[in-house]
Amino acid sequence: MTTCGGALGLLMCCVVEQHEGGVNPTESMTRALISDDCIARQSTLGPVQLGFPDKHFDPEEYFPCFVAGVILRERIPAFERMLWRACRGNVFLRQAEIETPLEDPSTGDQVYKSVFIIFFQGDQLKTRVKKICEGFRATLYPCPEAPADRREMAMGVMTRIEDLNTERSGSSVPPILNRMDTIEDPPTYNHTNKFTSAFQALIDSYGIASYREMNPAPYTIITFPFLFAIMFGDLGHGFIMATFGAWMVLKEKPLAAKKTDNEIWNIFFGGRYLILLMGIFSMYTGLIYNDVFAKSLNIFGSSWRVFNFTLRNVTEMGLDHTLDPKTTKDYIGSPYPLGMDPAWQISINKIIFQNSFKMKISIIIGIIHMLFGVVMSLFNHLYFRNKLNIIAEFIPQIIFLVFLFFYMVMLMFIKWFKYYANITDDDFTIGTRCAPSILITFINMVLNKQTPFEDDCKTSTMFPGQLGLQKFLFFCALICVPWMLLAKPLYIMRSRKNASYSITHQQMQSATENGDAEQPIHNNTAQPPVTHGGHEEEPISEIFIHQGIHTIEYVLGSVSHSASYLRLWALSLAHAQLSEVLWTMVLSKGLKVDGWAGGVALYLIFAMWASLTISILVLMEGLSAFLHTLRLHWVEFQSKFYSGNGYSFQPFSFEIILDSATQTKEEA
């Protein structure tokens, strides 16, 4: 017990000496550990070790050998007796009173406490001592065994005490760390990986999402390559693109290790997963179009049959053959299982048939894409708990878009299911001549006119009650325009008037109670309430103007954006025609040369055809389809819900600060 007793004497004598000197007791205990007197005593007694290094017992039997803490002063006598009896006198207790009363955190009352330290030996006594301390509600504090650790902890406690004293004294010197209130919105950070980073970069190029705003990047992972593939639909060209993307993905690590300043290569490599998905989706749409380098694949067998054709008929037919699905002589009546029938490749009316199909598909996909964007705005309003925007913006917007444009989509499906190439005269009313034009029907719906029809067709409607339903839908869509225009500004104006009336009423009551006749109760001197973020309220005239612009943009944008999705059809048609031109004007020439010269000519012509295919159809057409897809996402889709007015999170970095400072000096 010699060393342990020396440590006790060193610690407690410093506490008692500082305590008798009138120093704050809480401060005295920490200063005692680092005072010059203690250091001097430590040098004479040797290093203070709170253990029994001169004994050769198992360290777990005696280490650690003390606990320290504070306890209510009136509980000290009973506390000492309980320790003596429970531990049978095998503990050593020293305590010192704290003169300054302390505030009880639970009750807020001023209480007097004493600081104590208990020495013991063995884990059993340690458990008993801690249970007794727990029973007397004593607060225990950790204390390191090594002198250097105790000195470091004491310095930290002293630093915190000085900061608290500085804050309580009202000193003008602020602490190092301050909590600052700001009206600025927090930055936005989107966690990405090597797969999603390219898609997030496309969204961030439009604008960084505002704090907690819905991020469209996860949905763009599917919609972007799909819309691209509609315009780039070719199984062969998609395979080339997918192969290039797969090569970059598989060779990812060695390619990433070869750092280069080539900007074009860095763009391609950064979007390797995007290129891979665009190629795979293009292979799928090319399979649906049944288009492989301007040729078709006859996988399931054509549904068209040819009768009484000789070899001369086939060689002379060329591309002048017209497929007419009305007759059962050529068409067996069942469609091709997947995509386009390969027989359309040799038909002269192929473009007419494919244009009708691709045009309607483009409008259907476009309307669904815009509806999805409007629904995404609902999640923004729900998260920010903005009920006004739900009632005054989302509901009229969804009604306007569904009752007009989604109704037009439903008419397309009804037309596909109801009308077909008629076989007999009895089916004339549901034949192709009686099938109404969707565009003319939609225009007459807006103009409230009836679509003209032939007498043999009997009616211009697709189903009973169509005209009445169209009038009701158009009337509801028409009501949505003033709803979007006036509902929100009028509600805000009424709320401000009610708030102003409430403030004026409180001023009148205060003046009446205090008898202050000079208080300006007759004038509305109350300042308008401050909106969220600390900014002053926007004038009501600007709110009306802003809402008017927003309404006009949405109403006219619904029409223009729907027509904008026709670019899916236009670029798909252009891609198919360019591919066919390269096949007809280049590669087919090499296949017509006979003999050994044909092999040489085919080798050279194929090299030229392959070069033109890669450079024009894959690179240039791919870039064109990419840019049009990007526009459809930025303008037609994201404008429905995404503001992009935020700023990205930038972690604190001295390197960035020094680089920016260096650049500023160089520019100056």
C-alpha positions in Angstrom: 0.0 0.0 0.0 3.0 2.3 0.0 2.7 3.4 -3.6 -1.0 3.6 -3.4 -0.9 5.6 -0.3 1.6 8.0 -1.8 -0.7 8.6 -4.7 -3.5 9.2 -2.3 -1.5 11.7 -0.3 -0.3 13.4 -3.5 -3.9 13.7 -4.9 -5.8 14.6 -1.7 -3.3 17.0 -0.3 -3.4 19.0 -3.4 -7.2 19.0 -3.3 -7.2 20.0 0.4 -4.6 22.7 -0.1 -6.4 24.3 -3.0 -9.7 23.9 -1.2 -8.4 25.7 1.9 -7.0 28.5 -0.3 -10.5 29.4 -1.4 -10.3 28.2 -5.0 -13.4 26.9 -6.7 -13.6 23.2 -5.5 -14.5 22.0 -9.0 -11.5 23.8 -10.4 -9.2 22.9 -7.5 -9.5 19.2 -8.1 -8.3 19.5 -11.7 -5.6 22.1 -11.0 -4.3 19.9 -8.3 -3.3 17.3 -10.9 -1.1 19.8 -12.8 0.1 22.3 -10.1 3.7 22.9 -9.6 3.5 21.7 -6.0 2.2 18.3 -7.2 4.9 18.1 -9.8 7.5 18.8 -7.2 6.2 16.2 -4.8 5.9 13.7 -7.7 9.6 14.2 -8.5 10.6 13.4 -4.9 8.3 10.4 -4.5 8.8 9.0 -8.0 6.1 8.4 -10.7 2.6 8.1 -9.3 1.1 4.7 -10.2 -2.3 3.8 -9.1 -1.6 0.1 -8.7 0.7 -2.4 -7.0 3.7 -2.9 -9.3 5.9 -4.2 -6.4 3.6 -7.2 -6.0 3.6 -10.1 -8.4 -0.1 -11.0 -8.3 -2.4 -11.3 -11.2 -3.0 -7.7 -12.4 -6.7 -8.4 -12.6 -6.8 -8.8 -8.8 -5.8 -5.3 -8.0 -6.1 -3.2 -11.2 -7.8 -0.6 -11.2 -7.7 0.0 -7.4 -9.7 3.2 -6.9 -12.9 5.2 -7.8 -13.5 8.9 -7.5 -16.7 11.0 -7.6 -19.0 13.4 -5.7 -21.8 12.8 -3.3 -24.3 14.9 -1.3 -22.6 16.3 1.9 -25.3 15.0 4.3 -24.8 11.4 3.0 -21.1 11.2 3.8 -21.4 9.7 7.4 -23.8 7.0 6.3 -21.7 6.4 3.2 -18.5 5.9 5.2 -20.2 3.4 7.6 -21.7 1.4 4.8 -18.3 1.1 3.0 -16.6 0.1 6.3 -19.1 -2.6 7.1 -19.7 -4.0 3.6 -15.9 -4.1 2.8 -14.9 -5.1 6.3 -12.4 -2.2 6.6 -10.5 -3.1 3.4 -11.1 0.2 1.7 -9.5 3.6 2.2 -11.7 6.7 1.8 -10.8 10.3 1.6 -13.2 13.2 1.0 -13.2 17.0 0.8 -16.1 19.4 0.9 -17.0 21.7 -2.0 -17.8 25.1 -0.6 -19.7 26.5 -3.6 -23.2 25.1 -3.9 -23.9 23.2 -7.1 -27.1 23.2 -9.2 -29.0 19.9 -9.2 -29.7 19.2 -13.0 -33.0 17.3 -12.2 -34.6 19.8 -9.7 -32.6 23.0 -10.2 -32.1 23.4 -6.5 -28.7 24.5 -5.0 -27.1 21.5 -3.2 -23.8 21.1 -1.3 -21.6 18.2 -2.3 -18.3 16.6 -1.3 -15.6 15.0 -3.5 -14.3 11.6 -2.5 -11.8 9.0 -3.6 -11.9 5.3 -2.5 -8.9 2.9 -2.7 -9.4 -0.9 -2.6 -7.9 -4.1 -3.9 -9.5 -6.7 -6.1 -12.5 -7.0 -8.4 -14.9 -8.2 -5.7 -14.4 -5.0 -3.6 -14.6 -3.0 -6.8 -18.1 -4.4 -7.5 -19.2 -3.8 -3.9 -17.9 -0.2 -3.9 -19.7 0.6 -7.1 -23.0 -0.8 -5.9 -22.7 1.2 -2.7 -22.0 4.4 -4.7 -25.0 3.6 -6.8 -27.2 3.1 -3.8 -26.2 6.5 -2.3 -26.6 8.1 -5.7 -23.0 9.2 -5.9 -21.7 10.4 -9.3 -18.5 8.6 -10.3 -16.0 10.1 -12.7 -13.3 8.3 -14.7 -9.6 9.0 -13.9 -6.8 7.6 -16.0 -4.0 5.6 -14.4 -1.0 7.1 -16.1 0.1 10.6 -14.9 0.4 12.0 -18.4 -3.2 10.9 -19.2 -4.5 12.5 -16.0 -2.6 15.7 -16.7 -4.1 15.8 -20.3 -7.6 15.2 -19.0 -7.2 17.8 -16.4 -6.1 20.4 -19.0 -9.1 19.5 -21.1 -11.5 20.0 -18.2 -9.8 23.3 -17.3 -10.3 24.5 -20.9 -14.0 23.7 -20.9 -14.4 25.4 -17.5 -12.7 28.6 -18.9 -15.0 28.6 -21.9 -18.0 28.3 -19.7 -16.8 31.1 -17.4 -16.1 33.3 -20.5 -19.6 32.7 -21.8 -21.2 33.4 -18.4 -19.2 36.6 -17.8 -20.4 38.1 -21.0 -16.9 38.6 -22.4 -16.5 40.0 -25.8 -14.0 37.3 -26.7 -16.1 34.5 -28.4 -15.2 30.8 -28.0 -13.6 28.9 -30.8 -16.7 27.0 -31.9 -19.9 28.9 -32.4 -23.3 27.8 -33.6 -24.4 30.2 -36.3 -28.0 30.8 -37.4 -28.4 31.4 -41.1 -31.2 31.9 -43.6 -29.3 30.1 -46.3 -30.6 26.7 -47.3 -28.3 23.7 -46.6 -26.3 22.2 -49.5 -27.4 19.1 -51.3 -25.4 15.9 -51.3 -26.5 12.9 -53.3 -24.7 9.6 -52.6 -23.6 8.0 -55.8 -21.4 5.1 -57.0 -19.7 4.3 -60.2 -23.0 3.1 -61.7 -25.2 6.1 -60.8 -22.6 8.9 -61.0 -23.2 9.3 -64.8 -27.0 9.6 -64.4 -26.6 12.1 -61.5 -24.2 14.2 -63.6 -26.9 14.5 -66.3 -29.3 15.9 -63.7 -26.7 18.1 -62.1 -26.0 19.7 -65.5 -29.5 21.0 -65.5 -29.3 22.2 -61.9 -28.4 21.0 -58.4 -31.5 19.8 -56.5 -32.7 22.1 -53.8 -32.3 20.8 -50.2 -34.5 17.7 -49.8 -36.0 18.1 -53.2 -37.0 14.9 -55.2 -34.1 13.7 -57.1 -35.0 12.4 -60.6 -31.7 10.5 -61.1 -32.9 7.1 -60.0 -35.8 7.2 -62.4 -33.6 8.5 -65.2 -31.6 5.2 -65.0 -34.5 3.5 -66.8 -36.2 6.3 -68.7 -33.1 7.8 -70.3 -31.8 4.7 -72.1 -35.3 3.7 -73.1 -36.2 7.0 -74.8 -32.8 7.0 -76.4 -33.4 3.4 -77.7 -36.7 4.4 -79.3 -34.8 6.9 -81.5 -31.8 4.6 -82.0 -33.7 1.3 -82.5 -31.4 -1.0 -84.5 -30.3 -4.4 -83.3 -26.9 -4.2 -85.0 -26.1 -0.6 -84.0 -27.2 -1.3 -80.5 -24.9 -4.3 -80.3 -21.9 -2.2 -81.4 -22.7 0.3 -78.7 -23.4 -2.3 -76.0 -20.1 -4.1 -76.9 -18.2 -0.9 -76.5 -19.8 -0.1 -73.1 -19.3 -3.7 -71.9 -15.6 -3.5 -72.8 -15.1 -0.4 -70.7 -17.0 -1.9 -67.8 -15.0 -5.2 -67.9 -11.7 -3.4 -68.3 -12.7 -0.8 -65.7 -9.8 -1.0 -63.3 -6.9 -1.1 -65.8 -8.5 1.7 -67.8 -9.0 3.8 -64.7 -5.4 3.3 -63.8 -4.3 4.9 -67.1 -5.0 8.5 -66.3 -5.2 10.7 -69.3 -6.1 14.3 -70.1 -8.1 13.4 -73.2 -11.4 15.0 -72.4 -13.4 13.0 -75.0 -12.1 9.7 -73.6 -12.9 10.8 -70.0 -16.5 11.6 -71.0 -16.9 8.2 -72.7 -15.3 6.3 -69.8 -17.3 8.2 -67.1 -20.5 7.3 -68.9 -19.6 3.6 -69.5 -22.6 2.2 -67.7 -24.9 4.7 -69.4 -23.5 3.6 -72.8 -23.9 0.0 -71.9 -27.6 0.5 -71.0 -28.3 2.6 -74.1 -26.9 -0.2 -76.3 -28.9 -3.0 -74.5 -32.1 -1.0 -74.8 -31.4 -0.2 -78.4 -31.0 -3.9 -79.1 -34.4 -4.5 -77.6 -36.2 -1.7 -79.7 -34.3 -2.9 -82.8 -35.8 -6.4 -82.2 -39.2 -4.8 -81.9 -38.7 -2.8 -85.1 -37.1 -6.0 -86.6 -34.3 -3.8 -88.0 -30.7 -5.1 -88.2 -28.5 -2.9 -90.4 -31.6 -2.1 -92.6 -32.6 -5.8 -92.8 -35.1 -8.0 -90.9 -34.8 -11.2 -89.0 -37.3 -14.0 -89.8 -37.3 -15.7 -86.4 -40.9 -16.9 -86.0 -41.9 -17.1 -89.7 -43.9 -14.5 -91.5 -47.6 -14.3 -91.3 -47.9 -13.4 -95.0 -48.2 -16.0 -97.7 -47.5 -15.7 -101.4 -49.4 -17.8 -104.0 -48.8 -18.5 -107.7 -45.5 -16.6 -107.8 -42.8 -17.6 -110.2 -39.1 -16.8 -110.1 -39.7 -14.1 -112.6 -42.4 -12.5 -110.4 -40.1 -12.5 -107.4 -37.1 -11.0 -109.2 -39.2 -8.3 -110.9 -41.2 -7.4 -107.8 -38.4 -5.5 -106.0 -39.8 -3.0 -103.5 -43.0 -2.3 -105.4 -45.0 -4.9 -103.6 -47.8 -3.6 -101.3 -49.0 -5.5 -98.3 -52.7 -5.3 -97.9 -54.0 -6.8 -94.6 -57.6 -6.7 -95.9 -57.4 -9.8 -98.0 -57.0 -13.3 -96.5 -55.2 -14.5 -99.6 -51.9 -12.9 -98.5 -52.4 -12.5 -94.8 -53.3 -15.5 -92.5 -54.8 -13.2 -89.9 -52.4 -13.7 -86.9 -49.8 -11.1 -86.2 -46.1 -11.7 -85.8 -45.3 -12.9 -82.3 -42.7 -10.2 -81.5 -42.3 -6.9 -83.2 -42.7 -6.2 -86.9 -43.3 -8.9 -89.5 -40.2 -9.3 -91.7 -42.4 -9.1 -94.8 -42.8 -5.4 -94.3 -39.2 -5.0 -95.3 -40.0 -5.6 -99.0 -43.3 -3.6 -99.0 -43.7 -0.3 -100.7 -46.1 0.9 -97.9 -43.6 0.0 -95.1 -43.0 3.7 -94.2 -46.7 4.5 -94.1 -47.3 1.6 -91.7 -44.3 2.2 -89.5 -45.0 6.0 -89.3 -48.5 5.4 -88.0 -47.2 2.9 -85.4 -44.2 4.9 -84.2 -46.1 8.2 -84.2 -48.7 6.9 -81.8 -46.2 5.1 -79.7 -44.2 8.3 -79.3 -47.3 10.3 -78.1 -48.3 7.5 -75.7 -44.9 7.3 -74.1 -44.6 11.1 -74.0 -47.9 11.5 -72.2 -47.1 8.8 -69.6 -43.7 10.4 -69.1 -45.2 13.8 -68.4 -47.8 12.4 -66.1 -45.1 10.7 -64.1 -43.3 14.1 -63.8 -46.5 15.7 -62.4 -47.0 12.9 -59.9 -43.4 13.4 -58.8 -44.4 17.0 -57.8 -46.9 15.5 -55.4 -44.2 13.8 -53.5 -42.3 17.1 -53.2 -45.5 18.9 -51.8 -46.2 16.1 -49.4 -42.6 16.0 -48.0 -42.6 19.8 -47.5 -46.2 19.7 -46.2 -47.3 22.3 -48.7 -51.0 21.7 -48.8 -51.6 24.9 -50.8 -49.5 23.7 -53.7 -51.3 20.4 -53.7 -54.7 22.0 -53.9 -53.9 25.0 -56.1 -51.3 23.4 -58.5 -51.1 19.6 -58.4 -54.8 18.8 -58.6 -55.6 21.1 -61.5 -52.5 20.1 -63.4 -53.2 16.4 -63.2 -56.9 17.0 -64.1 -55.9 19.1 -67.1 -53.4 16.6 -68.4 -55.5 13.5 -67.8 -58.8 14.8 -69.1 -57.3 16.1 -72.4 -54.1 14.3 -73.4 -54.5 11.0 -71.5 -58.0 10.8 -73.0 -56.4 11.1 -76.4 -54.1 8.1 -75.5 -57.2 6.1 -74.5 -58.7 6.9 -77.9 -55.6 5.4 -79.6 -56.1 2.1 -77.8 -59.8 2.0 -78.5 -59.1 2.6 -82.2 -56.6 -0.2 -82.2 -58.9 -2.7 -80.6 -62.1 -1.7 -82.4 -61.2 -1.1 -86.0 -59.4 -3.5 -88.3 -59.0 -4.3 -92.0 -62.5 -5.4 -92.9 -63.1 -8.7 -94.8 -66.8 -8.4 -95.9 -69.2 -5.5 -96.5 -71.0 -6.4 -93.2 -68.0 -5.2 -91.3 -67.8 -1.8 -93.1 -68.6 0.2 -89.9 -65.6 -1.1 -88.1 -63.3 -1.1 -91.1 -60.4 1.2 -91.9 -62.5 3.7 -93.9 -64.7 4.4 -90.8 -61.9 4.6 -88.3 -61.9 8.3 -87.2 -58.6 10.3 -87.1 -57.4 10.8 -83.6 -55.9 14.2 -84.3 -59.1 15.4 -86.0 -61.2 14.1 -83.1 -59.0 15.8 -80.5 -59.2 19.2 -82.4 -63.0 19.0 -82.8 -63.2 18.2 -79.1 -61.4 21.4 -78.2 -63.5 23.4 -80.8 -66.7 21.7 -79.7 -67.5 20.4 -83.2 -68.6 17.1 -84.5 -66.2 15.1 -86.7 -67.6 14.5 -90.2 -68.1 10.9 -91.4 -69.4 8.9 -94.4 -73.0 8.0 -94.6 -72.2 4.3 -94.6 -70.2 4.6 -91.4 -73.4 5.9 -89.6 -71.4 7.7 -86.8 -68.1 9.4 -86.2 -67.8 8.3 -82.5 -65.9 5.2 -81.3 -68.3 4.4 -78.5 -71.8 5.6 -77.3 -71.8 8.8 -75.3 -68.4 9.9 -76.6 -69.5 13.5 -77.5 -71.1 14.1 -74.1 -68.0 12.7 -72.3 -65.7 14.9 -74.4 -67.7 18.1 -73.6 -67.6 17.2 -69.9 -63.8 16.5 -70.0 -63.1 19.7 -71.9 -65.2 21.7 -69.5 -63.4 20.3 -66.4 -60.0 21.0 -68.1 -61.1 24.5 -68.9 -62.0 25.2 -65.2 -58.5 24.1 -64.2 -57.0 27.1 -66.0 -58.5 29.8 -63.7 -58.0 27.3 -60.8 -54.3 27.3 -61.4 -54.2 31.0 -62.1 -56.2 32.5 -59.2 -56.5 29.9 -56.3 -53.1 30.3 -54.8 -52.8 34.2 -55.1 -56.3 34.7 -53.7 -55.6 32.3 -50.8 -52.3 34.1 -49.9 -54.0 37.5 -50.1 -56.8 36.4 -47.8 -54.4 34.9 -45.3 -52.4 38.2 -45.2 -55.6 40.2 -44.6 -56.6 37.9 -41.8 -53.1 38.1 -40.2 -53.2 41.9 -40.5 -56.6 42.1 -39.0 -55.5 39.9 -36.1 -52.5 42.1 -35.4 -54.6 45.3 -35.5 -57.2 43.8 -33.2 -54.5 42.9 -30.7 -53.2 46.5 -30.8 -56.6 47.9 -30.1 -57.1 45.6 -27.1 -53.6 46.6 -25.8 -54.4 50.3 -26.2 -57.7 49.9 -24.5 -56.2 48.1 -21.5 -53.3 50.4 -21.1 -55.2 53.6 -21.8 -52.7 54.7 -24.3 -54.6 57.0 -26.5 -51.6 58.0 -28.6 -51.0 54.4 -29.8 -51.5 54.3 -33.6 -54.4 51.9 -33.5 -56.2 53.6 -36.4 -53.3 53.0 -38.8 -52.1 49.6 -39.8 -48.5 50.1 -38.6 -47.9 46.4 -38.0 -45.2 44.9 -40.2 -46.3 42.0 -42.3 -45.1 38.6 -41.1 -41.8 37.3 -42.3 -41.8 34.2 -44.5 -39.7 31.2 -43.9 -36.0 31.9 -44.4 -36.1 35.5 -43.0 -37.0 37.1 -46.4 -39.7 39.7 -46.6 -43.0 38.7 -48.2 -43.4 38.9 -51.9 -45.8 41.6 -53.0 -49.2 40.2 -54.0 -48.9 41.7 -57.5 -45.8 39.7 -58.1 -47.5 36.6 -56.9 -50.3 37.1 -59.4 -47.7 37.7 -62.2 -45.7 34.7 -61.2 -48.7 32.4 -61.0 -50.0 33.7 -64.4 -46.6 32.9 -66.0 -46.7 29.5 -64.4 -50.2 28.8 -65.6 -49.6 29.9 -69.2 -46.3 27.9 -69.3 -48.1 24.7 -68.1 -51.1 25.0 -70.3 -49.2 25.8 -73.5 -46.4 23.5 -72.5 -48.8 20.6 -72.2 -49.5 21.0 -75.9 -46.0 21.8 -77.1 -44.4 19.1 -74.9 -46.8 16.5 -76.2 -45.8 17.4 -79.7 -42.2 17.5 -78.7 -42.2 13.8 -78.0 -42.8 13.3 -81.8 -39.1 13.6 -82.1 -39.0 10.0 -80.9 -40.8 9.0 -84.2 -38.9 11.5 -86.4 -35.4 10.4 -85.3 -36.3 6.7 -85.4 -37.5 7.2 -89.0 -34.3 9.2 -89.9 -32.1 6.5 -88.4 -33.8 3.7 -90.3 -33.7 5.6 -93.6 -30.0 6.5 -93.2 -29.2 2.8 -92.5 -31.2 1.7 -95.5 -29.4 4.3 -97.7 -26.0 3.0 -96.6 -27.1 -0.6 -97.4 -28.6 0.3 -100.8 -26.0 2.8 -102.0 -22.8 1.2 -100.6 -22.8 -2.4 -99.4 -25.3 -3.8 -101.9 -23.0 -2.7 -104.7 -20.3 -5.0 -103.6 -22.6 -8.0 -103.5 -23.5 -7.5 -107.2 -19.9 -8.0 -108.5 -19.2 -11.6 -109.7 -15.9 -13.6 -109.7 -12.7 -13.0 -107.9 -13.1 -9.2 -108.4 -16.2 -9.4 -106.4 -14.3 -10.6 -103.3 -11.8 -7.7 -103.6 -14.6 -5.2 -104.2 -16.7 -6.5 -101.3 -13.7 -6.3 -99.0 -13.1 -2.6 -99.9 -16.8 -1.7 -100.0 -17.4 -3.4 -96.7 -14.6 -1.4 -95.1 -16.2 1.8 -96.4 -19.6 0.7 -95.2 -18.4 -0.2 -91.8 -16.5 3.1 -91.4 -19.6 5.1 -92.5 -21.8 3.0 -90.1 -19.6 3.6 -87.1 -19.0 7.3 -87.8 -22.4 8.4 -89.0 -25.0 5.9 -87.7 -23.4 5.0 -84.4 -21.5 8.2 -83.4 -23.3 11.1 -85.0 -26.8 9.6 -84.9 -26.1 8.3 -81.3 -25.0 11.8 -80.3 -28.1 13.3 -81.9 -30.4 10.8 -80.1 -28.5 11.4 -76.8 -29.0 15.2 -77.0 -32.7 14.9 -77.9 -33.2 12.5 -75.0 -31.5 14.9 -72.7 -33.8 17.7 -73.8 -36.9 15.5 -73.2 -35.7 14.9 -69.6 -34.7 18.5 -68.9 -37.6 20.3 -70.4 -40.6 18.0 -70.8 -40.1 15.8 -67.7 -38.1 17.7 -65.0 -40.0 21.0 -65.6 -43.0 19.4 -64.0 -41.5 19.0 -60.5 -37.8 19.8 -60.4 -36.5 23.3 -59.7 -32.8 22.7 -59.4 -32.1 25.9 -57.4 -29.7 24.3 -54.9 -26.0 24.0 -54.6 -23.8 21.0 -54.1 -22.1 20.1 -50.8 -18.4 20.9 -50.8 -16.4 19.4 -47.9 -14.0 21.7 -46.2 -10.5 21.4 -47.6 -7.4 23.5 -47.1 -6.1 22.4 -50.5 -9.2 23.8 -52.3 -8.9 27.1 -50.4 -5.2 27.4 -51.2 -5.8 26.6 -54.9 -8.6 29.2 -55.1 -6.4 31.8 -53.4 -3.5 31.0 -55.8 -5.8 31.4 -58.8 -7.1 34.7 -57.5 -3.6 36.0 -57.2 -2.7 34.9 -60.6 -5.8 36.5 -62.2 -5.0 39.7 -60.3 
